[in-house]
Amino acid sequence: MARITGRTVLIVGASSGIGADVARLLAHDGNRLVVTARRAPELAALAKEIRASGGDCLDVAADALEPQAAADVVAAAVAEYGGVDIALLNAGQGPDMSMDQVTVADVSRIMALNYDVVVNYLVPLIAQMGGQRDGGLIAHTNSLAGLMGIPRQGPYSAAKAAARTLIDAARIELAPNGIRFTSIHPGFVATERISEDGLPKPFQISQEQAARHVVRALEREPAQAYFPWPTAALVRTLRALPTPLSAFVLRRLAAR
């Protein structure tokens, strides 16, 4: 496993949660960080912390829902450091959402937050990395929920599944260009955003633990990374079961 050193790393969704902790873990060993998110004060505070610890960091506040804003972030990273070696697309959201209560606007917004933001960064990153001598790595924080339809998370599961499929296709197409892709599939992570959403969270891990898993995936560059193992094993088992049986188990889990 190669330690990440001397790389330019772009982290989208870095103002808090897993993204911020990944930035802290990578803020040494000669790495150059570009951190971006919508919340400028929190982002600036993270960048200040990284610089105070001796790290090199550029913070660019931007709304990942805006294609031009995303392209401008990539351009800013290239202007500052000459390229992007690793990009972690960590933006997204998955609130508790029952299908008998959602609106069309609700579903569209979840799709935008979890699929459109990936596309908005994916296109300019592919254009940039395709011209770099060593290509680059694009990693996406997906979810184990993207592997099957999870009750009360249907729109989120659908958006993550769409992003996973798009990246799977890009991985095959762009391998000759030296561009690599890793889809990272966490289970339940105890971030502040989901602490009171009412969903049951079996085998939940801390965001610090999740960040260490993410860094390990960035180092190893597997096509797919799943964690923690109990939740990943549960999802694999449910996918292998006959549909009526898996549906029964999911209904029981969702009702807890």
N, C-alpha and C positions, 0 to 999 in steps of 0.2 A: 504494500500500500504506500503510494507516494504522498508525502506531506506536501500541502499547498504552500509554496514559497515563491516570492518574487513575482506574483501574478496580479493582474488587474482584475478585480472582482466587482461586478455590478450586482447589487442586491435591491430588488424591487419589493416594496412593502417592508421597509427597514426601520420604521419609526418606533415599533414596539414588537412584542411577542417573539416568535421564532426568528424573524428576520433580524431584529436587533441583536439577539443573542448570537446568531451566526456571525454577524459583523464583529462582535466582540471577540469571538473565538479566532477569527481570521485576521485580526488587527495587528499581527506581528509577523515575523519571518520575512520582512521585506515586501509584504503584500500592499497593494494600492487599492483602497476601497472607494467605490462610488455608491453612495446610499441614497435612495429616493423613496418618497412617499408623499401623500397629500399634506400631512400635518407638519408644517415647517418648524414650529418651535421644538417639537419632540425630536425631529430629525436633526436640527442644529445642535441640540443637547447631546445626542449620540455622537455626532461628528466631533464635538468639542471633547467629549470623554475619550474618544479614540486617539485624537491628536495629543491629549494630555498624557496618554500612556505611551507615546512615542510612535504611534501609527500614522500612516498617510491616508487622509480621507477627504473626499469631495462630496459635499451634500447638495443635492438638487431637488428642491420641492417641486412636485409635478403630480398631476392627476392622471393615473394610468388609464382612465376611461377615455382620455383624449388622444387619438392617434398621433397628432403632431407633437403633443407634449412628450409622449413616449419616445418618438424619434429624436426630439431635441435632447432628451437625457442621454441617449446613446451617442449623439453627436458631441455632447459636452464631455462625456467620458473619453472619447477619442481625442478631442482637442486637448484635454488635460494630460492624458497618459499615453496616447498613441494607439490605443486599441482596447479591446475587451477580451480577456482570456477565458473568463468564467462569468456566466450570468445566472443568477438565481431569481426566477420569477415566482415571488412568494405572496403576491397580492391575491385576495379572495375572501369570501365570507360565506358561512353556511348556517343561518339561523333556523330554529325550529319552525317548520312550515307544514301544516296539515293540508292535504290536497282538497279537502272540502271547504277550506276557508281562504285559500289564496286567490288573488286576482291575476289577470293576465299581466298587469304591470309588475306584480311581485315576481312572477316567474321570469319575465324579461330582464328585470334588474339583477336577479341572481345569475342569469346567463351572462349578462354584461360584466358583472364583478368577477366571475370565475372563468369565463371563456374569452370575452372580448379583450380583456386586459392582457391575456396571453398573446393573442394575435397582434395587439398593438405593439408589443415589444419583440415578438418573434420575427416579424417581417424586417424591421431595420437591423436586428441582430444578425439575421442570416445574410443580409446584404453586406454588413461589415465583416463578419467572420469569414465569408466566402473569399474575401480579398486578402486575408491574413495568411502568412506563410504556414502557420501551424493550426489554422482553423480556430476552433474554440469549443467550449462546452456550454450548452444551454440546459439548465436544470429547471424543472417546474415542481413546485410544491403542490402536488395533487392531493389525493385522499384515498383511504381504503373504501370510503363511501362511493368513489368513482368506479368501483369494480362491480357494483350491483345496486339495485334500487333499494335504498334504506328508508323505511317508514319515517315520516315526518321530516325527511330530508330529500324528497323526490327531486325538486328543482336543482338542488345542490349536486346530488348524485348525477343527474343528467348533464349538468354543465361540466363537471369534472370528467365524466366519461367522454364528452366531446373533445375536451382539451387533450386527454390521453390519446385518443384516436388520431388527432391531428399530429401530435408529436411522434407517434409511432410511424406515421407515414413519412414525416420529415426525416426521421432517423435513417430510414432506408434510402430515400432519395439523395440525401446530402452527405452520406458517408464518404463518397469519393472526393468531396470538397474539404474533408477534414473536420467537418462540424459534427460534434457528438451530442447526444441527447440523453438525459436521465430524468425519468419521472419518479418523483418521491412520494410515497403513499403513507402518510402517518395515520394512526388511529386517532383516538380522542386525546387531545392535548389541553392541559389546564391553562389556557390563556385567559386573560381578563375579559376578553370579548364574549366568551361563551360560558362564563362562570355561573350565570343565572338564567340560562336559556330553557331550563326545564327538561332537557333531553337526558335519558340515562346514558352513562358513560363508562361501560365496562373496560377495565384494564387501562384507565386513563394514566398518562404520564405527564411530568412537568414540562414546561416549555424549554427549560435548560437541557433536560434529557433529549427532547426532540431536536434541539439545535445540534447536539453532539452527533445524533444519528444523521442529520442533514450534512454536516461537515464530512462525516465518514463516507457518505454517498458521493459527495463532490470529489473526494480523494480517489475513490475506487471506480467511479463512473460506470456503474451497472446500468443496463437499460431500464430496469425497474428496481426500486428499493422499497421494502415494506417494513414497517415497525409500528408498535412493538410486536414481538413475535406472538404473544397470546391472541391479540386481536387479528393479526394477519392470518394465523392458523384458523381462527373462527370463521373469517370471511372465506378462506379457501374451502373449508368444510361445507359451509352453506352453499357455495357455488357448485359443489360436487353432488349435493343432495338432490333428490327429486323435487321439483318445484313445489308441490303441495306441502312437503315436509319442511323445506326451507322457509316457506311462507308462514307456516305455523310457528316456527322458532322465532322468526323476525317479529311476528305479532306479539309474542310473549315478551320479547326483549323490549319492544317499544312501549308496552303497557306498564313497565316497571316504574 
